[in-house]
Amino acid sequence: MKAKFKLGILILGIVGSAWGQLISSHAPTTAAPPSAKPVVRVNGTVLTDRDLVREEYAIFPYARQHNGVPAAMEADIRAGALKMIEFEELVYQEALRRGMTIAPERLEKAEVEFRKQFRSRDQYNEVLTSEFKGSTSILRGKIKRSLLIEDLLKQEVENKSAVSIAQTRAYYDKNPQRFEYPEAFVFQSISFLPPANATSAQASEARKRAEKALSQAKATKTYDEFGLLAEKISEDDFRVMMGDHQQADRSKLPPKVTDALQAMQPGQVSDIIEFDTNQFTILRLKEHINRGERTFQQVQPSVREWLRKQKSEQLRKDLDAKLRKHAKVEEL
């Protein structure tokens, strides 16, 4: 994670009313910023609940919209945030042990970027006072810490997680089933649904609505025309998506639907299909996709990126395990 982004998250977590928004939605609305209560000690270095809340915000940046971390997610987010601040402190300590340094001009540039994220000088001074005791040297120390973490992670994770085209090709050749796709249909629907356990009269009324709609559906000439009609008169959940079922696997569709679609040409509208549940449906076929396999050229960029992320995640886990092996981490 880039230092600038990390520091930006820190700002969002400490400016204005953000602290209260990071508290659980079940907490009092007058919640004050965390009081710097120790939560974990890493090789003697104490990290506080202020550090923890900032990391929670980094994990769940939508806390403002949700008026805090949702209660159902709070325990998991807290646990993840705690492990992350422990990991970052271990990485920082390892960078110091290796004698890694930050060039003065790079540190100065990072501090300038940090200042730019504030709306005003007063806002910057407020944060400098409340979070860094009014000391620019303490602020620089925090920025330097972020840059050292970034550099060590670049050495141990980013630089080692590259995946070549040859490696990507080898994965593609060994896992052909992952790149197969089934026969599928892309289609739209307009459906009429009587209530559950409908009476014969209610079922008859649903059929009448379908019959009335059929001539309108047959008159449509395009995807949009049929879709707008579906939005207007269909009674199933797909109406909010213009009746679009997108790419539906044939094996997961009811036989009556596949039989109808199989006999249609793209752009055609079916007759009324009646189901045992007294549901009446009209279909429009957009595309019939035959079973096939995606070529290496088609999937190479996405597969290569996926492999890189998998490798990166494993390298981070390995580094975390290695640093914890001889570390003393005490959750308080």
C-alpha positions as CSV (number, residue, x, y, z in Angstrom):
1,M,0.0,0.0,0.0
2,K,1.4,3.4,-0.9
3,A,2.3,5.7,1.9
4,K,0.3,8.6,0.5
5,F,-2.9,6.4,0.5
6,K,-2.2,5.1,3.9
7,L,-1.7,8.6,5.3
8,G,-4.8,9.7,3.5
9,I,-6.8,7.0,5.3
10,L,-5.3,8.2,8.6
11,I,-6.5,11.8,7.9
12,L,-10.1,10.6,7.1
13,G,-10.0,8.7,10.4
14,I,-9.0,11.7,12.6
15,V,-10.5,14.8,11.0
16,G,-13.9,16.2,12.1
17,S,-16.5,13.7,13.2
18,A,-15.0,10.6,11.6
19,W,-14.2,8.9,14.9
20,G,-17.8,8.7,15.9
21,Q,-18.6,7.3,12.5
22,L,-16.1,4.5,13.0
23,I,-17.8,3.3,16.2
24,S,-20.4,0.5,16.0
25,S,-23.8,1.6,15.0
26,H,-25.0,0.4,18.4
27,A,-22.6,2.7,20.3
28,P,-23.7,6.1,21.7
29,T,-23.8,8.9,19.0
30,T,-21.7,11.1,21.3
31,A,-18.7,8.8,21.1
32,A,-15.3,10.5,21.5
33,P,-12.1,9.7,19.7
34,P,-10.3,6.6,21.1
35,S,-8.3,7.5,24.1
36,A,-5.0,5.8,23.0
37,K,-5.7,2.8,25.1
38,P,-3.1,0.0,24.5
39,V,-4.4,-2.9,22.5
40,V,-1.2,-4.8,21.6
41,R,2.5,-4.9,22.4
42,V,4.8,-5.9,19.6
43,N,8.4,-6.6,20.8
44,G,7.8,-4.0,23.5
45,T,6.3,-1.4,21.2
46,V,2.7,-0.5,22.2
47,L,0.0,0.1,19.6
48,T,-3.2,1.7,20.7
49,D,-6.9,1.7,19.8
50,R,-6.3,4.8,17.8
51,D,-4.1,2.8,15.5
52,L,-6.7,0.0,15.5
53,V,-9.6,2.3,14.5
54,R,-7.6,3.8,11.6
55,E,-6.9,0.3,10.3
56,E,-10.6,-0.6,10.7
57,Y,-11.4,2.4,8.5
58,A,-8.9,1.3,5.9
59,I,-10.5,-2.1,5.8
60,F,-14.1,-0.7,5.7
61,P,-13.9,2.8,4.1
62,Y,-17.7,3.0,3.9
63,A,-18.1,3.6,7.6
64,R,-19.4,7.1,7.0
65,Q,-22.3,5.9,4.8
66,H,-23.1,3.2,7.4
67,N,-22.8,5.5,10.4
68,G,-20.0,3.3,11.7
69,V,-18.9,-0.3,11.2
70,P,-22.0,-2.5,11.0
71,A,-22.5,-4.5,14.1
72,A,-22.6,-7.8,12.2
73,M,-19.1,-7.0,10.7
74,E,-17.5,-5.4,13.7
75,A,-15.8,-8.4,15.3
76,D,-14.3,-9.6,12.0
77,I,-13.1,-6.2,11.0
78,R,-11.6,-5.6,14.4
79,A,-9.8,-8.9,14.3
80,G,-8.5,-8.2,10.8
81,A,-7.4,-4.7,11.7
82,L,-5.5,-6.0,14.8
83,K,-3.6,-8.5,12.8
84,M,-2.7,-5.9,10.2
85,I,-1.3,-3.3,12.6
86,E,0.7,-6.1,14.2
87,F,2.0,-7.1,10.8
88,E,2.9,-3.5,9.8
89,E,4.8,-3.0,13.1
90,L,6.7,-6.2,12.6
91,V,7.6,-5.1,9.0
92,Y,8.7,-1.7,10.3
93,Q,10.9,-3.3,13.0
94,E,12.4,-5.6,10.4
95,A,13.2,-2.6,8.1
96,L,15.0,-1.0,11.0
97,R,16.9,-4.2,11.8
98,R,18.1,-4.3,8.1
99,G,19.3,-0.7,8.4
100,M,17.0,0.5,5.6
101,T,16.8,4.3,5.2
102,I,14.7,6.9,3.4
103,A,16.4,9.6,1.3
104,P,15.7,13.1,2.7
105,E,14.3,14.4,-0.6
106,R,11.8,11.5,-0.7
107,L,10.7,12.1,2.8
108,E,10.3,15.8,2.0
109,K,8.2,15.0,-1.1
110,A,6.0,12.6,1.0
111,E,5.4,15.3,3.6
112,V,4.4,17.8,0.9
113,E,1.9,15.2,-0.5
114,F,0.6,14.7,3.0
115,R,-0.1,18.4,3.5
116,K,-1.9,18.6,0.1
117,Q,-4.7,16.3,1.3
118,F,-6.0,18.9,3.8
119,R,-8.6,21.4,2.9
120,S,-7.0,24.2,4.8
121,R,-3.9,25.2,6.8
122,D,-6.2,25.2,9.9
123,Q,-7.3,21.7,9.3
124,Y,-3.6,20.6,9.0
125,N,-2.6,22.4,12.2
126,E,-5.6,20.8,14.0
127,V,-4.4,17.3,13.1
128,L,-0.8,18.2,13.7
129,T,-1.7,19.3,17.3
130,S,-4.1,16.5,18.1
131,E,-2.3,13.6,16.5
132,F,1.4,14.6,16.5
133,K,1.6,16.8,19.6
134,G,2.2,19.8,17.3
135,S,5.5,18.4,16.2
136,T,6.5,18.2,12.6
137,S,9.4,15.8,13.6
138,I,6.9,13.3,15.0
139,L,4.9,13.7,11.8
140,R,8.0,13.0,9.7
141,G,8.7,10.0,11.8
142,K,5.3,8.6,11.0
143,I,5.7,9.3,7.3
144,K,9.2,7.7,7.4
145,R,7.7,4.6,9.1
146,S,5.1,4.3,6.3
147,L,7.8,4.6,3.6
148,L,10.0,2.0,5.3
149,I,7.0,-0.4,5.5
150,E,6.3,0.2,1.8
151,D,9.9,-0.4,0.8
152,L,10.3,-3.7,2.7
153,L,7.0,-5.0,1.3
154,K,8.2,-4.0,-2.1
155,Q,11.3,-6.1,-1.6
156,E,9.7,-9.1,-0.1
157,V,6.3,-9.2,-1.7
158,E,5.8,-6.9,-4.8
159,N,9.1,-7.7,-6.5
160,K,8.8,-11.4,-5.9
161,S,5.2,-11.8,-7.0
162,A,5.7,-11.2,-10.7
163,V,4.3,-13.9,-12.9
164,S,5.6,-14.4,-16.4
165,I,3.6,-15.2,-19.5
166,A,5.2,-18.6,-19.6
167,Q,4.0,-19.3,-16.1
168,T,0.5,-18.1,-17.0
169,R,0.5,-20.4,-20.0
170,A,1.6,-23.4,-17.9
171,Y,-1.3,-22.7,-15.6
172,Y,-3.7,-22.4,-18.5
173,D,-2.5,-25.7,-20.0
174,K,-2.8,-27.6,-16.7
175,N,-6.3,-26.3,-15.9
176,P,-8.3,-26.5,-19.1
177,Q,-11.6,-27.1,-17.2
178,R,-11.3,-23.6,-15.7
179,F,-11.6,-22.0,-19.1
180,E,-14.4,-24.0,-20.5
181,Y,-17.9,-22.4,-20.7
182,P,-21.2,-24.2,-20.9
183,E,-23.9,-23.9,-23.5
184,A,-25.9,-20.8,-22.4
185,F,-28.7,-18.5,-23.5
186,V,-28.9,-14.7,-23.1
187,F,-32.6,-13.8,-23.0
188,Q,-35.2,-11.5,-21.6
189,S,-38.5,-12.4,-19.9
190,I,-41.9,-11.0,-19.1
191,S,-43.7,-13.0,-16.5
192,F,-47.1,-12.9,-14.8
193,L,-47.3,-14.5,-11.3
194,P,-50.6,-15.2,-9.5
195,P,-50.3,-15.4,-5.7
196,A,-49.2,-18.6,-4.1
197,N,-52.0,-21.3,-3.9
198,A,-53.9,-19.2,-6.4
199,T,-57.5,-20.0,-7.1
200,S,-58.5,-21.0,-10.7
201,A,-59.9,-17.5,-11.1
202,Q,-56.6,-15.9,-10.1
203,A,-54.7,-18.2,-12.4
204,S,-57.1,-17.4,-15.2
205,E,-56.6,-13.7,-14.6
206,A,-52.8,-14.1,-14.8
207,R,-53.2,-15.9,-18.2
208,K,-55.4,-13.1,-19.5
209,R,-52.7,-10.6,-18.5
210,A,-50.1,-12.7,-20.4
211,E,-52.3,-13.0,-23.5
212,K,-52.8,-9.2,-23.5
213,A,-49.0,-8.7,-23.2
214,L,-48.1,-11.2,-25.9
215,S,-49.2,-9.1,-28.8
216,Q,-47.3,-6.1,-27.3
217,A,-44.2,-8.3,-26.8
218,K,-44.4,-9.7,-30.4
219,A,-44.6,-6.1,-31.7
220,T,-41.2,-5.1,-30.1
221,K,-38.3,-5.0,-32.5
222,T,-35.3,-4.5,-30.2
223,Y,-33.8,-5.4,-26.9
224,D,-34.6,-2.0,-25.5
225,E,-38.3,-2.1,-26.6
226,F,-38.8,-5.5,-25.1
227,G,-36.9,-4.4,-22.0
228,L,-39.0,-1.3,-21.5
229,L,-42.1,-3.3,-21.8
230,A,-40.8,-5.8,-19.2
231,E,-40.1,-2.9,-16.8
232,K,-43.6,-1.7,-17.2
233,I,-45.7,-4.9,-17.0
234,S,-43.6,-7.9,-15.9
235,E,-44.3,-9.2,-12.4
236,D,-41.0,-11.1,-11.7
237,D,-37.8,-9.7,-10.2
238,F,-36.0,-9.5,-13.6
239,R,-38.2,-6.5,-14.6
240,V,-35.8,-4.1,-12.8
241,M,-33.1,-5.3,-15.3
242,M,-35.3,-4.9,-18.4
243,G,-36.1,-8.6,-18.0
244,D,-32.5,-9.5,-18.8
245,H,-31.3,-12.9,-17.5
246,Q,-27.9,-12.3,-19.1
247,Q,-25.8,-15.4,-19.7
248,A,-27.8,-18.3,-18.2
249,D,-26.3,-21.8,-18.1
250,R,-28.6,-24.1,-20.0
251,S,-28.3,-26.9,-17.4
252,K,-29.7,-24.6,-14.8
253,L,-32.8,-23.5,-16.7
254,P,-36.2,-25.3,-16.6
255,P,-36.8,-27.7,-19.6
256,K,-39.7,-25.7,-20.9
257,V,-37.5,-22.6,-21.1
258,T,-34.6,-24.4,-22.8
259,D,-37.0,-26.1,-25.3
260,A,-38.5,-22.8,-26.2
261,L,-35.1,-21.0,-26.5
262,Q,-33.6,-23.8,-28.5
263,A,-36.2,-23.4,-31.2
264,M,-35.8,-19.6,-31.5
265,Q,-33.6,-17.3,-33.5
266,P,-32.0,-14.2,-31.9
267,G,-34.5,-11.4,-31.7
268,Q,-37.5,-13.8,-31.7
269,V,-40.2,-13.6,-29.1
270,S,-41.8,-16.8,-27.8
271,D,-45.4,-17.7,-27.3
272,I,-46.7,-18.0,-23.7
273,I,-44.9,-20.6,-21.6
274,E,-47.1,-22.0,-18.8
275,F,-45.5,-23.5,-15.7
276,D,-47.1,-25.8,-13.1
277,T,-47.0,-22.9,-10.6
278,N,-49.5,-21.0,-12.8
279,Q,-46.7,-18.7,-13.9
280,F,-47.0,-17.4,-17.5
281,T,-43.8,-16.3,-19.2
282,I,-42.9,-14.7,-22.5
283,L,-39.3,-14.9,-23.7
284,R,-37.1,-13.0,-26.1
285,L,-33.8,-14.6,-27.2
286,K,-30.8,-12.3,-27.5
287,E,-28.0,-14.9,-28.0
288,H,-27.5,-18.7,-28.0
289,I,-24.0,-19.5,-26.8
290,N,-22.6,-22.9,-27.7
291,R,-20.3,-24.7,-25.3
292,G,-16.7,-23.8,-25.8
293,E,-13.3,-22.9,-24.4
294,R,-11.8,-19.4,-23.9
295,T,-8.4,-19.1,-25.7
296,F,-5.2,-18.3,-23.9
297,Q,-5.1,-14.9,-25.6
298,Q,-8.6,-14.1,-24.3
299,V,-7.8,-14.9,-20.6
300,Q,-4.1,-14.2,-20.4
301,P,-4.3,-10.7,-18.8
302,S,-6.9,-11.7,-16.1
303,V,-5.3,-15.0,-15.3
304,R,-1.8,-13.5,-15.0
305,E,-3.2,-10.8,-12.6
306,W,-5.0,-13.5,-10.6
307,L,-1.9,-15.6,-10.3
308,R,0.1,-12.5,-9.2
309,K,-2.4,-11.7,-6.5
310,Q,-2.4,-15.3,-5.3
311,K,1.4,-15.3,-5.2
312,S,1.4,-11.9,-3.4
313,E,-1.0,-13.0,-0.8
314,Q,1.0,-16.1,-0.1
315,L,4.3,-14.1,0.2
316,R,2.6,-11.8,2.7
317,K,1.4,-14.7,4.7
318,D,4.9,-16.3,4.6
319,L,6.5,-13.0,5.7
320,D,4.0,-12.6,8.5
321,A,4.7,-16.1,9.8
322,K,8.5,-15.5,9.5
323,L,8.4,-12.3,11.4
324,R,6.1,-13.6,14.1
325,K,8.2,-16.8,14.6
326,H,10.7,-15.0,16.9
327,A,8.6,-12.0,17.9
328,K,6.7,-11.3,21.1
329,V,3.2,-10.2,20.3
330,E,0.9,-9.6,23.3
331,E,-2.7,-8.6,22.6
332,L,-3.8,-6.6,25.6
